[in-house]
């Protein structure tokens, strides 16, 4: 079984969005494209979640020894909420 690549999946999703945005598809083509887009979106999320689990960073402990630590994504909050 071939391994799904994130970049290829994302490109497929971008292509579908571009076709949908043109607005010249029939209703059936639009629904089919939307359904395929949702599948590709879910694949992208799954691939990103898998990558996040694999990412580790090296950190030095208080004794100067390198250890691995799970990577944690910090979210940034905007201060533009005026």
One Martini backbone bead per residue (centre of mass of N, CA, C, O) as a GRO file, in nm:
protein
   82
    1UNK     BB    1   0.094   0.037   0.025
    2UNK     BB    2   0.075   0.358  -0.025
    3UNK     BB    3   0.196   0.651   0.085
    4UNK     BB    4   0.070   0.928   0.215
    5UNK     BB    5   0.102   1.265   0.118
    6UNK     BB    6   0.057   1.577   0.221
    7UNK     BB    7   0.118   1.748  -0.032
    8UNK     BB    8  -0.075   1.589  -0.221
    9UNK     BB    9  -0.332   1.631  -0.058
   10UNK     BB   10  -0.328   1.941  -0.056
   11UNK     BB   11  -0.330   1.978  -0.363
   12UNK     BB   12  -0.602   1.841  -0.409
   13UNK     BB   13  -0.760   2.041  -0.236
   14UNK     BB   14  -0.685   2.298  -0.390
   15UNK     BB   15  -0.806   2.209  -0.662
   16UNK     BB   16  -1.097   2.187  -0.566
   17UNK     BB   17  -1.135   2.475  -0.466
   18UNK     BB   18  -1.080   2.610  -0.735
   19UNK     BB   19  -1.318   2.479  -0.888
   20UNK     BB   20  -1.543   2.578  -0.694
   21UNK     BB   21  -1.483   2.892  -0.719
   22UNK     BB   22  -1.566   2.926  -1.021
   23UNK     BB   23  -1.881   2.811  -1.061
   24UNK     BB   24  -1.898   2.589  -1.333
   25UNK     BB   25  -2.051   2.367  -1.194
   26UNK     BB   26  -2.239   2.131  -1.129
   27UNK     BB   27  -2.408   2.002  -0.877
   28UNK     BB   28  -2.277   1.721  -0.886
   29UNK     BB   29  -1.983   1.825  -0.904
   30UNK     BB   30  -1.990   1.987  -0.643
   31UNK     BB   31  -2.059   1.755  -0.448
   32UNK     BB   32  -1.822   1.576  -0.522
   33UNK     BB   33  -1.599   1.781  -0.453
   34UNK     BB   34  -1.679   1.821  -0.159
   35UNK     BB   35  -1.644   1.530  -0.067
   36UNK     BB   36  -1.347   1.507  -0.148
   37UNK     BB   37  -1.248   1.746   0.024
   38UNK     BB   38  -1.319   1.623   0.298
   39UNK     BB   39  -1.135   1.378   0.275
   40UNK     BB   40  -0.870   1.539   0.240
   41UNK     BB   41  -0.890   1.700   0.500
   42UNK     BB   42  -0.881   1.452   0.690
   43UNK     BB   43  -0.606   1.353   0.592
   44UNK     BB   44  -0.446   1.601   0.676
   45UNK     BB   45  -0.508   1.585   0.976
   46UNK     BB   46  -0.392   1.303   1.022
   47UNK     BB   47  -0.103   1.368   0.926
   48UNK     BB   48  -0.049   1.597   1.130
   49UNK     BB   49  -0.093   1.432   1.387
   50UNK     BB   50   0.132   1.227   1.327
   51UNK     BB   51   0.365   1.432   1.316
   52UNK     BB   52   0.332   1.550   1.599
   53UNK     BB   53   0.402   1.278   1.747
   54UNK     BB   54   0.707   1.264   1.619
   55UNK     BB   55   0.790   1.516   1.745
   56UNK     BB   56   1.111   1.608   1.866
   57UNK     BB   57   1.310   1.746   2.130
   58UNK     BB   58   1.601   1.876   2.242
   59UNK     BB   59   1.714   1.873   2.586
   60UNK     BB   60   1.853   2.017   2.864
   61UNK     BB   61   1.935   1.942   3.159
   62UNK     BB   62   2.073   2.026   3.466
   63UNK     BB   63   2.331   1.819   3.373
   64UNK     BB   64   2.367   1.841   3.042
   65UNK     BB   65   2.161   1.639   2.934
   66UNK     BB   66   2.026   1.487   2.670
   67UNK     BB   67   1.680   1.497   2.584
   68UNK     BB   68   1.366   1.392   2.516
   69UNK     BB   69   1.076   1.579   2.392
   70UNK     BB   70   0.776   1.656   2.349
   71UNK     BB   71   0.607   1.833   2.126
   72UNK     BB   72   0.464   2.164   2.172
   73UNK     BB   73   0.195   2.352   2.083
   74UNK     BB   74   0.165   2.694   2.063
   75UNK     BB   75  -0.064   2.936   2.104
   76UNK     BB   76  -0.155   3.237   1.952
   77UNK     BB   77  -0.260   3.548   2.066
   78UNK     BB   78  -0.433   3.817   1.985
   79UNK     BB   79  -0.411   4.185   2.039
   80UNK     BB   80  -0.657   4.277   1.817
   81UNK     BB   81  -0.910   4.306   2.037
   82UNK     BB   82  -1.073   4.615   1.989
   0.00000   0.00000   0.00000
